[in-house]
Amino acid sequence: MTILDVLTIPKDDAIAFTFFTGYMAMLAASIFFFFERSRVSDKWKLSLLVSALITFIAAVHYYYMRDYYLATGENPTSLRYIDWTLTVPLMCVEFYLLTKAAGAKKSLLWKLILASVWMLVAGYIGEAFNPEGGSSTHSVLWGVLSTVGYVYILYAAWFGEVAQLAQKSDSAVVKQGVRTLAWFVLVGWAIYPIGYMCMPGGWLNTAFGWGSENVDLFYNIADAINKIGFGLVVYNIAITSTKSSQPAAA
Ligand SMILES: *C/C=C(C)/C=C/C=C(C)/C=C/C1=C(C)CCCC1(C)C
């Protein structure tokens, strides 16, 4: 393998393509969120910084994952989970910041973070310690354990503390925005288990023969939707409420 092999994106490799465009999109989003901080009122600046950090941390990981994939042809599982272990808790921070004005406590933040780390540690064990050739028992067991953490966050966002606090918020923009983020958790996050089930021994792998290369394809698509989309929703809340709190120009 020469450096040129690594630098040349094979034209027929959709996964290499999504690694490259994913990297570029995350980087562009980070710059956007970071510079737009200056246009929102002070109370929203931290939320936008967190949005920028989420996409920036992902961009750095994509840079390395892309090379790892091109050099080895394998799924960069460890890099992937390091990325998620940093970025998913930051998404929990976004929920906390949005509901803080309505009375969210630190304990809510910690519960969400704990559930997300549980979800990711179980998922990592499921993928990284999948026996050679794949084991259904192994992938189902850890997949189900991981889903418990996912369902907890889903519940919090739709019916639990996060949803209840958002309802109490005196801002219609926050109320609507948190609901949109809950949709991201329901639909966007559900793409990840689909990718997971494509690994050897996974249900989609054994039932339909979906190869393990699809793991990365689903993860890359889901990351772009969720990290950039999530950030844009937060951005929209911030910019809309900044505008509505400013006195109309004479
Ligand atoms: C930016 C990264 C995000 C939003 C990652 C989210 C990841 C998940 C929601 C992963 C969920 C999984 C399950 C629910 C079961 C199978 C194992 C996982 C970890 C893929």
Ligand as a Chemical Component Dictionary entry (heavy atoms), coordinates in Angstrom:
data_LIG
# 
_chem_comp.id                   LIG 
_chem_comp.type                 NON-POLYMER 
_chem_comp.pdbx_formal_charge   0 
_chem_comp.three_letter_code    LIG 
# 
loop_
_chem_comp_atom.comp_id 
_chem_comp_atom.atom_id 
_chem_comp_atom.alt_atom_id 
_chem_comp_atom.type_symbol 
_chem_comp_atom.charge 
_chem_comp_atom.model_Cartn_x 
_chem_comp_atom.model_Cartn_y 
_chem_comp_atom.model_Cartn_z 
_chem_comp_atom.pdbx_ordinal 
LIG C1  C1  C 0 -23.114 11.295 16.569 1  
LIG C2  C2  C 0 -23.377 9.966  16.897 2  
LIG C3  C3  C 0 -24.585 9.462  17.300 3  
LIG C4  C4  C 0 -25.820 10.298 17.422 4  
LIG C5  C5  C 0 -24.627 8.053  17.565 5  
LIG C6  C6  C 0 -25.690 7.365  17.977 6  
LIG C7  C7  C 0 -25.600 5.967  18.148 7  
LIG C8  C8  C 0 -26.634 5.130  18.454 8  
LIG C9  C9  C 0 -28.021 5.634  18.709 9  
LIG C10 C10 C 0 -26.336 3.716  18.538 10 
LIG C11 C11 C 0 -27.201 2.771  18.915 11 
LIG C12 C12 C 0 -26.973 1.311  18.964 12 
LIG C13 C13 C 0 -28.075 0.534  19.343 13 
LIG C14 C14 C 0 -29.371 1.153  19.770 14 
LIG C15 C15 C 0 -28.044 -0.954 19.356 15 
LIG C16 C16 C 0 -26.889 -1.523 18.596 16 
LIG C17 C17 C 0 -25.609 -0.852 18.943 17 
LIG C18 C18 C 0 -25.628 0.648  18.639 18 
LIG C19 C19 C 0 -24.521 1.227  19.526 19 
LIG C20 C20 C 0 -25.270 0.841  17.173 20 
# 
loop_
_chem_comp_bond.comp_id 
_chem_comp_bond.atom_id_1 
_chem_comp_bond.atom_id_2 
_chem_comp_bond.value_order 
_chem_comp_bond.pdbx_ordinal 
LIG C1  C2  SING 1  
LIG C2  C3  DOUB 2  
LIG C3  C4  SING 3  
LIG C3  C5  SING 4  
LIG C5  C6  DOUB 5  
LIG C6  C7  SING 6  
LIG C7  C8  DOUB 7  
LIG C8  C9  SING 8  
LIG C8  C10 SING 9  
LIG C10 C11 DOUB 10 
LIG C11 C12 SING 11 
LIG C12 C13 DOUB 12 
LIG C12 C18 SING 13 
LIG C13 C14 SING 14 
LIG C13 C15 SING 15 
LIG C15 C16 SING 16 
LIG C16 C17 SING 17 
LIG C17 C18 SING 18 
LIG C18 C19 SING 19 
LIG C18 C20 SING 20 
# 
